[in-house]
Amino acid sequence: MIMNFTKHRYAKCVATNKAPQENKQWKDEVFIMKKKLFAAITAVCLLAVAFTGCGSEGTENGDLKGNITLAGSTSMEKLCEAMSESFMEANPGVTVTVEYTGSGAGLESLAAGSVDIGNASRGLKDGEKANGSVENVVAIDGIAVIIDKNNSVTDISSENLAKIYTGEITNWNEIGGEDQPIVVIGREAGSGTRDAFEELLEVKDACAYAQELDSTGAVLAKVASTPGAIGYVSLDVVDSTVIGLKIDGVEPTEEQILAGSYLLQRPFVMATNGEIGEQNELVQAWFAYINSDAGKEVIKKVGLIIPQ
């Protein structure tokens, strides 16, 4: 268009013998038109770059935004904290909030609709399933039986362990240890760890506890500081402050748990109100992440076992 305009103006000037200043005028008009056209092209290019930039940012950071709420098992704290941190790093627009209220309380919150996910360190009961809660097993955990470091016992039969918790055996010398009273430590009613331990050992509602504590960490600390104490905790929290007992000669390891040789093992459940596919986009993304390679790596890092 500019070329045609230029040729037309030049021909007109020559034909009419216009003065040089008029030639300068039409050259100025051409320059102005070129400048306007360049500005328009530049604006279009910048707009395209802007749109491309926005698309890149959405691809890199993800477009998920909102909150995911979980409540329940204190035994699942280590897993939930690690998984939440990893998930939020991958999805900066999402906030994951977890309350550690115990398995029973978490499932009650789920049924009431006050949280998206109820955490339970045991399988769901029939009544909980009847309320619409769906059991989603995300990891397998072993329950370790622990004693204080000065205790000489290293192995215990499941039969004697049951007798200790029901009060039939009250002194360590009855099972080959020193003459020392046994201090039976357990979790509070409603704890998923307690429910799983008592069911697996077949001592449900028959235990004679010296003390009932409300968290995994509290049991670990109490046993570590109390001579003659015995307690049970999630396998992944056992540290050098206590001794983890063999049960029926079997150590609580991943290999033994997967083989089914170790007695005290339980599922870590993230229950939903209805199937996962019926949940909102954020909750579906949460479970997709747990089942991804990144999520499985988190499960392994905190010492838990990926369900087969």
VEXGUKE-503477 format. One record per residue (C-alpha): residue number from 1; residue in one letter; x, y, z. Coordinates in nm, 2 decimals, decimal comma, always signed. Example, Ala and Ser with C-alpha at 12.3 -4.5 7.8 and 13.67 -1.06 7.14 Angstrom:
REM residues 2
<rec n="1" res="A" c1="+1,23" c2="-0,45" c3="+0,78"/>
<rec n="2" res="S" c1="+1,37" c2="-0,11" c3="+0,71"/>
END
This chain:
REM residues 308
<rec n="1" res="M" c1="+0,00" c2="+0,00" c3="+0,00"/>
<rec n="2" res="I" c1="+0,28" c2="+0,24" c3="+0,09"/>
<rec n="3" res="M" c1="+0,46" c2="+0,16" c3="-0,24"/>
<rec n="4" res="N" c1="+0,15" c2="+0,24" c3="-0,45"/>
<rec n="5" res="F" c1="+0,09" c2="+0,56" c3="-0,25"/>
<rec n="6" res="T" c1="+0,45" c2="+0,67" c3="-0,31"/>
<rec n="7" res="K" c1="+0,45" c2="+0,60" c3="-0,68"/>
<rec n="8" res="H" c1="+0,12" c2="+0,79" c3="-0,72"/>
<rec n="9" res="R" c1="+0,24" c2="+1,10" c3="-0,53"/>
<rec n="10" res="Y" c1="+0,58" c2="+1,10" c3="-0,72"/>
<rec n="11" res="A" c1="+0,40" c2="+1,08" c3="-1,06"/>
<rec n="12" res="K" c1="+0,17" c2="+1,36" c3="-0,96"/>
<rec n="13" res="C" c1="+0,46" c2="+1,59" c3="-0,85"/>
<rec n="14" res="V" c1="+0,65" c2="+1,53" c3="-1,18"/>
<rec n="15" res="A" c1="+0,34" c2="+1,58" c3="-1,39"/>
<rec n="16" res="T" c1="+0,25" c2="+1,91" c3="-1,22"/>
<rec n="17" res="N" c1="+0,61" c2="+2,03" c3="-1,17"/>
<rec n="18" res="K" c1="+0,55" c2="+2,09" c3="-0,80"/>
<rec n="19" res="A" c1="+0,82" c2="+2,25" c3="-0,60"/>
<rec n="20" res="P" c1="+1,08" c2="+2,05" c3="-0,41"/>
<rec n="21" res="Q" c1="+0,92" c2="+2,14" c3="-0,08"/>
<rec n="22" res="E" c1="+0,60" c2="+1,96" c3="-0,18"/>
<rec n="23" res="N" c1="+0,81" c2="+1,66" c3="-0,27"/>
<rec n="24" res="K" c1="+0,94" c2="+1,68" c3="+0,09"/>
<rec n="25" res="Q" c1="+0,58" c2="+1,70" c3="+0,22"/>
<rec n="26" res="W" c1="+0,48" c2="+1,37" c3="+0,05"/>
<rec n="27" res="K" c1="+0,80" c2="+1,21" c3="+0,17"/>
<rec n="28" res="D" c1="+0,70" c2="+1,31" c3="+0,53"/>
<rec n="29" res="E" c1="+0,36" c2="+1,16" c3="+0,48"/>
<rec n="30" res="V" c1="+0,51" c2="+0,83" c3="+0,37"/>
<rec n="31" res="F" c1="+0,74" c2="+0,84" c3="+0,67"/>
<rec n="32" res="I" c1="+0,45" c2="+0,89" c3="+0,91"/>
<rec n="33" res="M" c1="+0,25" c2="+0,61" c3="+0,75"/>
<rec n="34" res="K" c1="+0,55" c2="+0,37" c3="+0,78"/>
<rec n="35" res="K" c1="+0,59" c2="+0,47" c3="+1,15"/>
<rec n="36" res="K" c1="+0,23" c2="+0,40" c3="+1,22"/>
<rec n="37" res="L" c1="+0,24" c2="+0,07" c3="+1,05"/>
<rec n="38" res="F" c1="+0,56" c2="-0,03" c3="+1,24"/>
<rec n="39" res="A" c1="+0,39" c2="+0,07" c3="+1,57"/>
<rec n="40" res="A" c1="+0,09" c2="-0,15" c3="+1,49"/>
<rec n="41" res="I" c1="+0,30" c2="-0,45" c3="+1,40"/>
<rec n="42" res="T" c1="+0,50" c2="-0,41" c3="+1,72"/>
<rec n="43" res="A" c1="+0,19" c2="-0,39" c3="+1,93"/>
<rec n="44" res="V" c1="+0,05" c2="-0,71" c3="+1,77"/>
<rec n="45" res="C" c1="+0,39" c2="-0,89" c3="+1,84"/>
<rec n="46" res="L" c1="+0,39" c2="-0,78" c3="+2,20"/>
<rec n="47" res="L" c1="+0,04" c2="-0,89" c3="+2,25"/>
<rec n="48" res="A" c1="+0,13" c2="-1,24" c3="+2,11"/>
<rec n="49" res="V" c1="+0,43" c2="-1,26" c3="+2,34"/>
<rec n="50" res="A" c1="+0,21" c2="-1,17" c3="+2,63"/>
<rec n="51" res="F" c1="-0,04" c2="-1,44" c3="+2,56"/>
<rec n="52" res="T" c1="+0,24" c2="-1,69" c3="+2,51"/>
<rec n="53" res="G" c1="+0,39" c2="-1,59" c3="+2,84"/>
<rec n="54" res="C" c1="+0,07" c2="-1,64" c3="+3,02"/>
<rec n="55" res="G" c1="+0,03" c2="-1,99" c3="+2,87"/>
<rec n="56" res="S" c1="+0,38" c2="-2,08" c3="+2,98"/>
<rec n="57" res="E" c1="+0,32" c2="-1,97" c3="+3,34"/>
<rec n="58" res="G" c1="+0,00" c2="-2,17" c3="+3,36"/>
<rec n="59" res="T" c1="+0,18" c2="-2,48" c3="+3,23"/>
<rec n="60" res="E" c1="+0,47" c2="-2,45" c3="+3,47"/>
<rec n="61" res="N" c1="+0,28" c2="-2,38" c3="+3,79"/>
<rec n="62" res="G" c1="-0,05" c2="-2,56" c3="+3,71"/>
<rec n="63" res="D" c1="-0,38" c2="-2,39" c3="+3,71"/>
<rec n="64" res="L" c1="-0,53" c2="-2,56" c3="+4,03"/>
<rec n="65" res="K" c1="-0,63" c2="-2,32" c3="+4,30"/>
<rec n="66" res="G" c1="-0,81" c2="-2,37" c3="+4,63"/>
<rec n="67" res="N" c1="-0,79" c2="-2,56" c3="+4,95"/>
<rec n="68" res="I" c1="-0,79" c2="-2,93" c3="+5,05"/>
<rec n="69" res="T" c1="-0,87" c2="-3,03" c3="+5,41"/>
<rec n="70" res="L" c1="-0,78" c2="-3,35" c3="+5,59"/>
<rec n="71" res="A" c1="-0,83" c2="-3,46" c3="+5,95"/>
<rec n="72" res="G" c1="-0,77" c2="-3,78" c3="+6,14"/>
<rec n="73" res="S" c1="-0,49" c2="-4,02" c3="+6,24"/>
<rec n="74" res="T" c1="-0,19" c2="-3,88" c3="+6,43"/>
<rec n="75" res="S" c1="+0,01" c2="-4,18" c3="+6,31"/>
<rec n="76" res="M" c1="-0,02" c2="-4,04" c3="+5,96"/>
<rec n="77" res="E" c1="+0,13" c2="-3,71" c3="+6,04"/>
<rec n="78" res="K" c1="+0,47" c2="-3,78" c3="+5,90"/>
<rec n="79" res="L" c1="+0,32" c2="-3,90" c3="+5,57"/>
<rec n="80" res="C" c1="+0,07" c2="-3,61" c3="+5,54"/>
<rec n="81" res="E" c1="+0,32" c2="-3,34" c3="+5,61"/>
<rec n="82" res="A" c1="+0,56" c2="-3,48" c3="+5,35"/>
<rec n="83" res="M" c1="+0,29" c2="-3,54" c3="+5,09"/>
<rec n="84" res="S" c1="+0,13" c2="-3,20" c3="+5,15"/>
<rec n="85" res="E" c1="+0,47" c2="-3,02" c3="+5,11"/>
<rec n="86" res="S" c1="+0,55" c2="-3,20" c3="+4,79"/>
<rec n="87" res="F" c1="+0,20" c2="-3,15" c3="+4,64"/>
<rec n="88" res="M" c1="+0,19" c2="-2,78" c3="+4,72"/>
<rec n="89" res="E" c1="+0,53" c2="-2,73" c3="+4,57"/>
<rec n="90" res="A" c1="+0,40" c2="-2,89" c3="+4,25"/>
<rec n="91" res="N" c1="+0,07" c2="-2,69" c3="+4,27"/>
<rec n="92" res="P" c1="+0,15" c2="-2,34" c3="+4,42"/>
<rec n="93" res="G" c1="-0,21" c2="-2,23" c3="+4,39"/>
<rec n="94" res="V" c1="-0,34" c2="-2,50" c3="+4,63"/>
<rec n="95" res="T" c1="-0,32" c2="-2,50" c3="+5,01"/>
<rec n="96" res="V" c1="-0,34" c2="-2,84" c3="+5,20"/>
<rec n="97" res="T" c1="-0,45" c2="-2,82" c3="+5,56"/>
<rec n="98" res="V" c1="-0,43" c2="-3,13" c3="+5,79"/>
<rec n="99" res="E" c1="-0,56" c2="-3,16" c3="+6,15"/>
<rec n="100" res="Y" c1="-0,44" c2="-3,46" c3="+6,36"/>
<rec n="101" res="T" c1="-0,75" c2="-3,55" c3="+6,57"/>
<rec n="102" res="G" c1="-0,73" c2="-3,93" c3="+6,57"/>
<rec n="103" res="S" c1="-0,88" c2="-4,17" c3="+6,32"/>
<rec n="104" res="G" c1="-1,23" c2="-4,19" c3="+6,47"/>
<rec n="105" res="A" c1="-1,26" c2="-3,81" c3="+6,49"/>
<rec n="106" res="G" c1="-1,13" c2="-3,76" c3="+6,14"/>
<rec n="107" res="L" c1="-1,39" c2="-4,00" c3="+5,99"/>
<rec n="108" res="E" c1="-1,66" c2="-3,82" c3="+6,19"/>
<rec n="109" res="S" c1="-1,55" c2="-3,49" c3="+6,04"/>
<rec n="110" res="L" c1="-1,56" c2="-3,65" c3="+5,69"/>
<rec n="111" res="A" c1="-1,92" c2="-3,78" c3="+5,75"/>
<rec n="112" res="A" c1="-2,02" c2="-3,44" c3="+5,87"/>
<rec n="113" res="G" c1="-1,88" c2="-3,28" c3="+5,56"/>
<rec n="114" res="S" c1="-1,64" c2="-3,05" c3="+5,74"/>
<rec n="115" res="V" c1="-1,33" c2="-3,20" c3="+5,57"/>
<rec n="116" res="D" c1="-1,25" c2="-3,34" c3="+5,22"/>
<rec n="117" res="I" c1="-1,06" c2="-3,64" c3="+5,35"/>
<rec n="118" res="G" c1="-1,07" c2="-3,84" c3="+5,67"/>
<rec n="119" res="N" c1="-0,74" c2="-4,01" c3="+5,76"/>
<rec n="120" res="A" c1="-0,75" c2="-4,34" c3="+5,94"/>
<rec n="121" res="S" c1="-0,46" c2="-4,57" c3="+6,04"/>
<rec n="122" res="R" c1="-0,69" c2="-4,87" c3="+6,02"/>
<rec n="123" res="G" c1="-0,95" c2="-5,02" c3="+5,79"/>
<rec n="124" res="L" c1="-1,30" c2="-4,86" c3="+5,79"/>
<rec n="125" res="K" c1="-1,57" c2="-5,01" c3="+6,01"/>
<rec n="126" res="D" c1="-1,90" c2="-5,13" c3="+5,86"/>
<rec n="127" res="G" c1="-2,08" c2="-4,84" c3="+6,02"/>
<rec n="128" res="E" c1="-1,84" c2="-4,59" c3="+5,87"/>
<rec n="129" res="K" c1="-1,88" c2="-4,74" c3="+5,53"/>
<rec n="130" res="A" c1="-2,26" c2="-4,73" c3="+5,57"/>
<rec n="131" res="N" c1="-2,23" c2="-4,35" c3="+5,62"/>
<rec n="132" res="G" c1="-2,09" c2="-4,33" c3="+5,27"/>
<rec n="133" res="S" c1="-1,72" c2="-4,32" c3="+5,35"/>
<rec n="134" res="V" c1="-1,50" c2="-4,50" c3="+5,10"/>
<rec n="135" res="E" c1="-1,17" c2="-4,67" c3="+5,20"/>
<rec n="136" res="N" c1="-0,87" c2="-4,55" c3="+4,99"/>
<rec n="137" res="V" c1="-0,55" c2="-4,73" c3="+5,11"/>
<rec n="138" res="V" c1="-0,25" c2="-4,51" c3="+5,03"/>
<rec n="139" res="A" c1="+0,02" c2="-4,69" c3="+5,22"/>
<rec n="140" res="I" c1="+0,09" c2="-4,99" c3="+5,45"/>
<rec n="141" res="D" c1="+0,24" c2="-4,94" c3="+5,79"/>
<rec n="142" res="G" c1="+0,38" c2="-5,18" c3="+6,05"/>
<rec n="143" res="I" c1="+0,30" c2="-5,13" c3="+6,42"/>
<rec n="144" res="A" c1="+0,61" c2="-5,16" c3="+6,63"/>
<rec n="145" res="V" c1="+0,61" c2="-5,28" c3="+6,99"/>
<rec n="146" res="I" c1="+0,86" c2="-5,08" c3="+7,18"/>
<rec n="147" res="I" c1="+1,03" c2="-5,10" c3="+7,52"/>
<rec n="148" res="D" c1="+1,29" c2="-4,88" c3="+7,70"/>
<rec n="149" res="K" c1="+1,65" c2="-4,92" c3="+7,61"/>
<rec n="150" res="N" c1="+1,76" c2="-5,08" c3="+7,94"/>
<rec n="151" res="N" c1="+1,53" c2="-5,37" c3="+7,90"/>
<rec n="152" res="S" c1="+1,70" c2="-5,70" c3="+7,81"/>
<rec n="153" res="V" c1="+1,41" c2="-5,86" c3="+7,62"/>
<rec n="154" res="T" c1="+1,45" c2="-5,85" c3="+7,24"/>
<rec n="155" res="D" c1="+1,18" c2="-6,10" c3="+7,12"/>
<rec n="156" res="I" c1="+0,83" c2="-6,17" c3="+7,24"/>
<rec n="157" res="S" c1="+0,56" c2="-6,42" c3="+7,13"/>
<rec n="158" res="S" c1="+0,23" c2="-6,28" c3="+7,02"/>
<rec n="159" res="E" c1="+0,06" c2="-6,49" c3="+7,29"/>
<rec n="160" res="N" c1="+0,27" c2="-6,33" c3="+7,57"/>
<rec n="161" res="L" c1="+0,23" c2="-5,99" c3="+7,42"/>
<rec n="162" res="A" c1="-0,15" c2="-6,03" c3="+7,44"/>
<rec n="163" res="K" c1="-0,12" c2="-6,15" c3="+7,80"/>
<rec n="164" res="I" c1="+0,09" c2="-5,84" c3="+7,89"/>
<rec n="165" res="Y" c1="-0,18" c2="-5,61" c3="+7,75"/>
<rec n="166" res="T" c1="-0,47" c2="-5,80" c3="+7,92"/>
<rec n="167" res="G" c1="-0,29" c2="-5,79" c3="+8,26"/>
<rec n="168" res="E" c1="-0,21" c2="-6,17" c3="+8,28"/>
<rec n="169" res="I" c1="+0,16" c2="-6,11" c3="+8,27"/>
<rec n="170" res="T" c1="+0,28" c2="-5,82" c3="+8,49"/>
<rec n="171" res="N" c1="+0,65" c2="-5,86" c3="+8,54"/>
<rec n="172" res="W" c1="+0,93" c2="-5,89" c3="+8,28"/>
<rec n="173" res="N" c1="+1,08" c2="-6,19" c3="+8,47"/>
<rec n="174" res="E" c1="+0,78" c2="-6,40" c3="+8,36"/>
<rec n="175" res="I" c1="+0,91" c2="-6,39" c3="+8,00"/>
<rec n="176" res="G" c1="+1,28" c2="-6,41" c3="+8,06"/>
<rec n="177" res="G" c1="+1,35" c2="-6,05" c3="+8,15"/>
<rec n="178" res="E" c1="+1,46" c2="-5,89" c3="+8,48"/>
<rec n="179" res="D" c1="+1,25" c2="-5,86" c3="+8,79"/>
<rec n="180" res="Q" c1="+1,07" c2="-5,54" c3="+8,70"/>
<rec n="181" res="P" c1="+0,70" c2="-5,45" c3="+8,68"/>
<rec n="182" res="I" c1="+0,57" c2="-5,40" c3="+8,33"/>
<rec n="183" res="V" c1="+0,42" c2="-5,05" c3="+8,26"/>
<rec n="184" res="V" c1="+0,16" c2="-5,10" c3="+7,99"/>
<rec n="185" res="I" c1="+0,13" c2="-4,79" c3="+7,77"/>
<rec n="186" res="G" c1="-0,13" c2="-4,75" c3="+7,50"/>
<rec n="187" res="R" c1="-0,33" c2="-4,50" c3="+7,29"/>
<rec n="188" res="E" c1="-0,66" c2="-4,33" c3="+7,37"/>
<rec n="189" res="A" c1="-1,00" c2="-4,47" c3="+7,27"/>
<rec n="190" res="G" c1="-1,07" c2="-4,39" c3="+6,91"/>
<rec n="191" res="S" c1="-0,70" c2="-4,41" c3="+6,80"/>
<rec n="192" res="G" c1="-0,65" c2="-4,60" c3="+6,48"/>
<rec n="193" res="T" c1="-0,33" c2="-4,74" c3="+6,61"/>
<rec n="194" res="R" c1="-0,50" c2="-4,87" c3="+6,92"/>
<rec n="195" res="D" c1="-0,79" c2="-5,02" c3="+6,72"/>
<rec n="196" res="A" c1="-0,56" c2="-5,20" c3="+6,48"/>
<rec n="197" res="F" c1="-0,32" c2="-5,32" c3="+6,75"/>
<rec n="198" res="E" c1="-0,61" c2="-5,47" c3="+6,96"/>
<rec n="199" res="E" c1="-0,78" c2="-5,62" c3="+6,67"/>
<rec n="200" res="L" c1="-0,47" c2="-5,78" c3="+6,53"/>
<rec n="201" res="L" c1="-0,37" c2="-5,91" c3="+6,87"/>
<rec n="202" res="E" c1="-0,73" c2="-6,02" c3="+6,94"/>
<rec n="203" res="V" c1="-0,75" c2="-5,82" c3="+7,27"/>
<rec n="204" res="K" c1="-1,02" c2="-5,57" c3="+7,17"/>
<rec n="205" res="D" c1="-1,16" c2="-5,39" c3="+7,47"/>
<rec n="206" res="A" c1="-0,97" c2="-5,62" c3="+7,71"/>
<rec n="207" res="C" c1="-0,65" c2="-5,43" c3="+7,77"/>
<rec n="208" res="A" c1="-0,54" c2="-5,31" c3="+8,11"/>
<rec n="209" res="Y" c1="-0,35" c2="-4,99" c3="+8,04"/>
<rec n="210" res="A" c1="-0,15" c2="-4,81" c3="+8,30"/>
<rec n="211" res="Q" c1="-0,17" c2="-4,50" c3="+8,09"/>
<rec n="212" res="E" c1="-0,35" c2="-4,40" c3="+7,76"/>
<rec n="213" res="L" c1="-0,18" c2="-4,12" c3="+7,56"/>
<rec n="214" res="D" c1="-0,33" c2="-3,92" c3="+7,27"/>
<rec n="215" res="S" c1="-0,05" c2="-3,93" c3="+7,01"/>
<rec n="216" res="T" c1="+0,22" c2="-4,15" c3="+6,86"/>
<rec n="217" res="G" c1="+0,49" c2="-3,91" c3="+6,97"/>
<rec n="218" res="A" c1="+0,37" c2="-3,91" c3="+7,33"/>
<rec n="219" res="V" c1="+0,38" c2="-4,29" c3="+7,35"/>
<rec n="220" res="L" c1="+0,73" c2="-4,30" c3="+7,21"/>
<rec n="221" res="A" c1="+0,86" c2="-4,04" c3="+7,46"/>
<rec n="222" res="K" c1="+0,68" c2="-4,21" c3="+7,76"/>
<rec n="223" res="V" c1="+0,82" c2="-4,55" c3="+7,68"/>
<rec n="224" res="A" c1="+1,17" c2="-4,41" c3="+7,63"/>
<rec n="225" res="S" c1="+1,17" c2="-4,24" c3="+7,97"/>
<rec n="226" res="T" c1="+0,99" c2="-4,50" c3="+8,18"/>
<rec n="227" res="P" c1="+1,18" c2="-4,81" c3="+8,31"/>
<rec n="228" res="G" c1="+0,98" c2="-5,13" c3="+8,24"/>
<rec n="229" res="A" c1="+0,74" c2="-4,96" c3="+7,99"/>
<rec n="230" res="I" c1="+0,60" c2="-5,12" c3="+7,68"/>
<rec n="231" res="G" c1="+0,40" c2="-4,95" c3="+7,41"/>
<rec n="232" res="Y" c1="+0,30" c2="-4,96" c3="+7,04"/>
<rec n="233" res="V" c1="+0,37" c2="-4,70" c3="+6,77"/>
<rec n="234" res="S" c1="+0,38" c2="-4,66" c3="+6,40"/>
<rec n="235" res="L" c1="+0,69" c2="-4,84" c3="+6,26"/>
<rec n="236" res="D" c1="+0,81" c2="-4,53" c3="+6,08"/>
<rec n="237" res="V" c1="+0,86" c2="-4,33" c3="+6,40"/>
<rec n="238" res="V" c1="+1,08" c2="-4,58" c3="+6,59"/>
<rec n="239" res="D" c1="+1,42" c2="-4,43" c3="+6,67"/>
<rec n="240" res="S" c1="+1,73" c2="-4,49" c3="+6,88"/>
<rec n="241" res="T" c1="+1,56" c2="-4,39" c3="+7,20"/>
<rec n="242" res="V" c1="+1,37" c2="-4,72" c3="+7,23"/>
<rec n="243" res="I" c1="+1,40" c2="-5,09" c3="+7,14"/>
<rec n="244" res="G" c1="+1,17" c2="-5,24" c3="+6,88"/>
<rec n="245" res="L" c1="+1,08" c2="-5,60" c3="+6,97"/>
<rec n="246" res="K" c1="+1,06" c2="-5,89" c3="+6,74"/>
<rec n="247" res="I" c1="+0,73" c2="-6,06" c3="+6,75"/>
<rec n="248" res="D" c1="+0,73" c2="-6,44" c3="+6,72"/>
<rec n="249" res="G" c1="+1,09" c2="-6,41" c3="+6,60"/>
<rec n="250" res="V" c1="+1,00" c2="-6,18" c3="+6,31"/>
<rec n="251" res="E" c1="+1,14" c2="-5,83" c3="+6,27"/>
<rec n="252" res="P" c1="+0,91" c2="-5,55" c3="+6,16"/>
<rec n="253" res="T" c1="+1,06" c2="-5,48" c3="+5,81"/>
<rec n="254" res="E" c1="+0,91" c2="-5,40" c3="+5,47"/>
<rec n="255" res="E" c1="+1,01" c2="-5,74" c3="+5,34"/>
<rec n="256" res="Q" c1="+0,85" c2="-5,92" c3="+5,63"/>
<rec n="257" res="I" c1="+0,53" c2="-5,71" c3="+5,61"/>
<rec n="258" res="L" c1="+0,49" c2="-5,76" c3="+5,24"/>
<rec n="259" res="A" c1="+0,55" c2="-6,13" c3="+5,28"/>
<rec n="260" res="G" c1="+0,27" c2="-6,14" c3="+5,55"/>
<rec n="261" res="S" c1="+0,51" c2="-6,27" c3="+5,81"/>
<rec n="262" res="Y" c1="+0,49" c2="-5,98" c3="+6,05"/>
<rec n="263" res="L" c1="+0,17" c2="-5,98" c3="+6,25"/>
<rec n="264" res="L" c1="+0,12" c2="-5,62" c3="+6,33"/>
<rec n="265" res="Q" c1="+0,06" c2="-5,43" c3="+6,01"/>
<rec n="266" res="R" c1="-0,22" c2="-5,20" c3="+5,91"/>
<rec n="267" res="P" c1="-0,34" c2="-4,98" c3="+5,62"/>
<rec n="268" res="F" c1="-0,31" c2="-4,60" c3="+5,61"/>
<rec n="269" res="V" c1="-0,64" c2="-4,49" c3="+5,47"/>
<rec n="270" res="M" c1="-0,75" c2="-4,15" c3="+5,32"/>
<rec n="271" res="A" c1="-1,12" c2="-4,19" c3="+5,32"/>
<rec n="272" res="T" c1="-1,36" c2="-3,99" c3="+5,10"/>
<rec n="273" res="N" c1="-1,73" c2="-3,93" c3="+5,11"/>
<rec n="274" res="G" c1="-1,80" c2="-4,13" c3="+4,79"/>
<rec n="275" res="E" c1="-1,56" c2="-4,26" c3="+4,53"/>
<rec n="276" res="I" c1="-1,26" c2="-4,06" c3="+4,43"/>
<rec n="277" res="G" c1="-1,41" c2="-4,00" c3="+4,09"/>
<rec n="278" res="E" c1="-1,70" c2="-3,82" c3="+4,25"/>
<rec n="279" res="Q" c1="-1,48" c2="-3,57" c3="+4,44"/>
<rec n="280" res="N" c1="-1,40" c2="-3,22" c3="+4,33"/>
<rec n="281" res="E" c1="-1,11" c2="-3,14" c3="+4,10"/>
<rec n="282" res="L" c1="-0,86" c2="-3,07" c3="+4,38"/>
<rec n="283" res="V" c1="-0,92" c2="-3,39" c3="+4,57"/>
<rec n="284" res="Q" c1="-0,90" c2="-3,60" c3="+4,25"/>
<rec n="285" res="A" c1="-0,57" c2="-3,42" c3="+4,18"/>
<rec n="286" res="W" c1="-0,44" c2="-3,50" c3="+4,53"/>
<rec n="287" res="F" c1="-0,50" c2="-3,88" c3="+4,48"/>
<rec n="288" res="A" c1="-0,36" c2="-3,87" c3="+4,13"/>
<rec n="289" res="Y" c1="-0,04" c2="-3,72" c3="+4,29"/>
<rec n="290" res="I" c1="-0,02" c2="-3,98" c3="+4,56"/>
<rec n="291" res="N" c1="-0,04" c2="-4,26" c3="+4,29"/>
<rec n="292" res="S" c1="+0,22" c2="-4,08" c3="+4,07"/>
<rec n="293" res="D" c1="+0,59" c2="-4,16" c3="+4,08"/>
<rec n="294" res="A" c1="+0,65" c2="-3,84" c3="+4,29"/>
<rec n="295" res="G" c1="+0,39" c2="-3,95" c3="+4,54"/>
<rec n="296" res="K" c1="+0,52" c2="-4,30" c3="+4,57"/>
<rec n="297" res="E" c1="+0,87" c2="-4,16" c3="+4,63"/>
<rec n="298" res="V" c1="+0,73" c2="-3,96" c3="+4,93"/>
<rec n="299" res="I" c1="+0,57" c2="-4,27" c3="+5,07"/>
<rec n="300" res="K" c1="+0,90" c2="-4,46" c3="+5,05"/>
<rec n="301" res="K" c1="+1,10" c2="-4,17" c3="+5,20"/>
<rec n="302" res="V" c1="+0,89" c2="-4,16" c3="+5,52"/>
<rec n="303" res="G" c1="+0,94" c2="-4,53" c3="+5,57"/>
<rec n="304" res="L" c1="+0,60" c2="-4,66" c3="+5,46"/>
<rec n="305" res="I" c1="+0,52" c2="-4,93" c3="+5,21"/>
<rec n="306" res="I" c1="+0,34" c2="-4,88" c3="+4,88"/>
<rec n="307" res="P" c1="+0,02" c2="-5,10" c3="+4,86"/>
<rec n="308" res="Q" c1="+0,05" c2="-5,38" c3="+4,61"/>
END
